[in-house]
Amino acid sequence: MKIAMIGTGYVGLVSGVCFSDFGHTVVCVDKDPRKIDMLERGEVPIFEPGLDALMAKNVEAGRLEFTRDLEAAIDGADAVFITVGTPTRRGDGHADLTYVMAAAEEIAKAAKDYVVIVTKSTVPVGTNRKVREVMAAANPKLEFDVASNPEFLREGAAIDDFMKPDRVVVGVESDRAAAVMSEIYRPLYLRDFPIVTTDLESAEMIKYAANAFLATKITFINEIAALCEQVGANVKQVSKGMGMDNRIGNKFLHAGPGYGGSCFPKDTKALARIGQDHGSPMHITEAVIAVNEDIKRRMIGKLLDLCDGSFNGKRIAVLGVTFKPNTDDMRDAPSLTIVPALVGGGAQVTVCDPQGKHEGEALLPGVMWQDDPYEAAKGADLIVLLTEWNEFRALDLSKIASGMSHSAMADLRNIYNASVARDAGFVAYEGVGRPGFRVNA
């Protein structure tokens, strides 16, 4: 089948590359000439493990190409996927649908034959019906169907998630659209991956409900971690005990500095707003949003305690600033709250992150960047483990401690533990929801 992907951001590019690897002919469209030039040179504008090789393979096979020409891209296409951004709209928490509706109108004006318009961007309930209205108004003679196909890709593991999904959700209203979507995902169906077919509204809601629930699990264990610190319990042991209950499961029960990224912050806010607009408040989701912000501020207080109440004049090394490992994405990362607080308090901050510098230089002014964690920690009064990159999981802690001016560690991802830090020569260690220590404190 021929597929056109409108937008070459994270979702559009990963989906387009993976669809081409299924054997479909895929044309990825973007208005940004720099992006298209990069992609045509074989360069990937985002960091996602394995994407560059898979893209090159399918370009070489003739199944994948990139263009700015939307009309040519959708000519003869069986399906056109809308994968443009839906950022949180300033001031009211709504998802901004400007790009989605603009894409729908352009597609309608350019399309000549029957086509299925598939919304893969995360959109509020009712958006696909609005897409239908916009397209019908722009081209009343066009024959088309609208489908909802929300994405469930984890940054850093997106290719595996696409090729081996927990489920594929498809919202449709006609047998014809269902047949097109079935053929597109036939390679997954043949390997017995579940395809869930619903109405449009249910498909849209599934995405928001799933992300809000996962954000709730993260926030719940972070609140438990705060209580563990007060009563002397160990949140890692608590999480393990909870996760053994099959009704709960062990995923997303890792205490840390709060959730971030491109999905959870945006989608929880949008779901809360949808509830308000329809007179059905999402009280749990609203609480999750508020508590997540409190957690980030609590982390700042933890660091302040390790600096004896003042950041002024302290040298602090921060390891990891992306919202999670194996991505260069900085959107709503906890570092965007924590690091500016350090700089604003008068600290000299050195940052080390395998992929974070590209976006982080603009987002984190006033910090120094270092490629080597040992160099970053030299002369520091405090080292902060903020993102659990593999590069930071097996550090020589003795070497780190011996090079610091004051060997204090804030392990905000619970990578190490107090006894290991003490044996390595640290004089202070704080994790999240676990006992720490301070020598002579």
C-alpha angles and dihedrals in degrees: 000000000000116000130185119203114203106206129025099216122121098295097037097048097044092045093046093050092047093047089053089052087056086062100261123132107246131190116189116206129199134162093215106095092197091058094048091047090051093048093047088054089053094253120137114219093206133050112245120146112251096003096110094055094044091048093050091049094055095041088054090049090055095241098108132053140158131224147157091218105099095179093055091044095056096040105117094358118151092203136014116203120207107212103160125134124280102190123180109276113239116254103011110044094239120139108255107238096180094110094043094053093043090053092048092052093048092048092050093051093048101041120097105176139034112300139166113236108209121196108209095160114098105261137171121262110281096030096112090056089052089050088055091051093048092049094046090051093048095049114011093180096055117109110215146137130219123223134183116220109166119199125236101188122149112213108243092028101045099124093051090046091053095045096040105027127177084226143334115229118208123180114195141156103200137052089231093058091044090054092052092049091046091054092048092054095036093114089061094043090053089056091051098250108154118258111197113202117197143151118281097261095049092051090051092048095047091065095051094041093051095049093044091051093050091047088051092054091051093047093045094055090046090056090047088051091056090052091046089058090055097047099036098250126138114239093204090060091043091051092049092051092047095046093056088070104093090212089062106029128201100260121107092013097113114119117227146127097308135279125291139155137099098306119032099052093043097041097046090052091048093048091049090051093048089054092050092048092052097044093249106108117209095221096172093049091047089052091049091055093050095044092049090058090047090053092057090051090048089056089055089053090051091054091046090055090052088053093053093253101309137072092193111123093358121132110224129185117205117198110202129007104179113101090249137356124276095036138082091215115128098174110139090341114168087240089070088065100034103043096050088052089056093047092043090052091058101262125145102232127199117190129202120186128150093224107005101091096078093065098016098065091069096036098047108045119182098036131111120231125222128180095206121063092210091054090046091055096048110120093358124146092206136018118204122200102205106156122036100228113167087241088068099045098081105033121156093248093187090058091047094049095045091055096050127094091221113010104222123144132198105194101191093174097047092237094147132020138233098261093051091048092048092050089050091058103262115149095203136023132177126180128175116275094349135097114272132182144223124199112234090354 
